[in-house]
Amino acid sequence: MSTPRKIFGTDGVRGTANTEPVTAETALKLGRAAGHVFKNLESQPRGQGRHKIVLGKDTRLSGYMLENAISSGILSMGVDVLFIGPLPTPGVAYVTRSLRADAGIVITASHNPYDDNGIKFFRADGYKLDDKIEYQIESLVFSGEIENIRPTADAIGKAVRIDDALGRYIEYAKTSFPRGMTLEGLRIVVDCAHGAAYKSTPCVLRELGAEVIVFGNQPDGKNINKDCGSMHPKLMCQKIWEHRADLGIAHDGDADRLLLCDEKGELIDGDDIMAITGLDLLAQGKLAKKTLVSTVMSNAGLEAAITAAGGRVVSTGVGDRQVIDEMLRHGYNFGGEQSGHMIYRDYGTTGDGLVAALQVLRIMQARKLPLSKLAQCWTRMPQMITNILVREKRPFDTLDKVGQLVTDAEAELKAQGGRIFLRYSGTEPKARLLIEGRDQAMLQKWTEKIAEAIRKQVGG
């Protein structure tokens, strides 16, 4: 793998829709390449008939264009396509397994604005592709090796629409909640971000007995993630007060993330959710190897809480894929990110905002405690996270003064048990700066200095 990647990023292919690499032309090539690779991974299809690939999407306008292009490429390679329409990313992963398909593809740019889009791939077992398979697909896209492979006549694939995909996912999600337990008596606010969960999450909560107040559930192709959802949770927290609700739930566009709001209107992020759920699993003896997997972005207080309860925290690089890879390598069953990706391997293969919400609701109902009380199970170290819009991603060590400022900040923060972490986003044109320590004024000082140095040189 000496050749650098050309189109795959940290989570599939992503960019501005109708601009390379997220064009109909490249999507067609990706469909052809994916069809060829998955057809040849196993000589025999997992189900009856030909090899088949599940194809889902979120609610973006450009999803129609990309869906048709990708499916045409897949069909041209003699592989069938199973259209499942708008469905959360974890739903696509589940349906891929449920239908015994040979792979799954979801067209989504997750938490990005509507004018972006992307393409994520899943293996037959519902896990994201490893680097080797991504590299094979990408090589075929650019090498032209498959141009001479042209099935004809009845060897061409056919496409069918799966009408019960949403119902399958809804029933699957409900199995992660204890049989016999209900959500009766709870009033829940749900913000679906005008995204892929606009039907599934409200439906599951209502079927489990909750009173549900829904917004962000009228997608028009252009309003996904716009001033709502987990990227803009302020509105959810306001709705808690308006409706005197017990809990608020916010997803991103493809619903693999979850942020919550307690009954007092306070935001509950991924670190809170990992603390609440991780400590509960640990107490029940259900946290595999007594280990929680998080990323370097998680607050130091999370590790302190888990350690004090007899467990441990393993930290990975940023991205739910890195968390999942670590879990698979060592047999761990729970991990997540501060941003709201939660992976419960006992129930699924990827981040699932709905399943994560049900796990917190299970604990609330079992312990008969409001969310605000549950969130007091750990103490957060002061932390500042700043997103800096950039026009280009030049290495930080090539930017004047930035490296020295980071070194100086690190030295001062270490004296009080703090840290600094600076990186570029893998999915957006942003630099992400995390500074953690016990002195809020010190955090503010170094945040302003480093952010300003970056803005002056590569600011967007």
Secondary structure as UniProt FT lines:
FT   STRAND          8..9
FT   TURN            10..11
FT   STRAND          12..16
FT   TURN            17..18
FT   TURN            20..21
FT   HELIX           24..41
FT   STRAND          52..57
FT   TURN            61..62
FT   HELIX           63..76
FT   TURN            77..78
FT   STRAND          80..86
FT   HELIX           89..98
FT   TURN            99..100
FT   STRAND          103..107
FT   TURN            110..111
FT   TURN            114..115
FT   STRAND          116..122
FT   TURN            124..125
FT   HELIX           131..143
FT   TURN            145..148
FT   HELIX           153..155
FT   STRAND          159..161
FT   TURN            163..164
FT   HELIX           165..174
FT   TURN            175..176
FT   TURN            179..180
FT   TURN            184..185
FT   STRAND          187..191
FT   TURN            193..194
FT   TURN            196..199
FT   HELIX           200..207
FT   TURN            208..209
FT   STRAND          211..215
FT   TURN            224..227
FT   HELIX           229..231
FT   HELIX           234..243
FT   STRAND          247..250
FT   TURN            253..254
FT   STRAND          259..261
FT   TURN            263..264
FT   STRAND          267..268
FT   HELIX           270..284
FT   HELIX           288..290
FT   STRAND          291..295
FT   TURN            296..297
FT   HELIX           300..308
FT   TURN            309..310
FT   STRAND          312..316
FT   HELIX           320..330
FT   STRAND          334..336
FT   TURN            338..339
FT   STRAND          341..344
FT   TURN            345..347
FT   HELIX           353..367
FT   HELIX           371..374
FT   HELIX           375..377
FT   STRAND          383..390
FT   HELIX           396..398
FT   TURN            400..401
FT   HELIX           402..414
FT   TURN            415..417
FT   STRAND          419..424
FT   STRAND          430..436
FT   HELIX           440..458
//
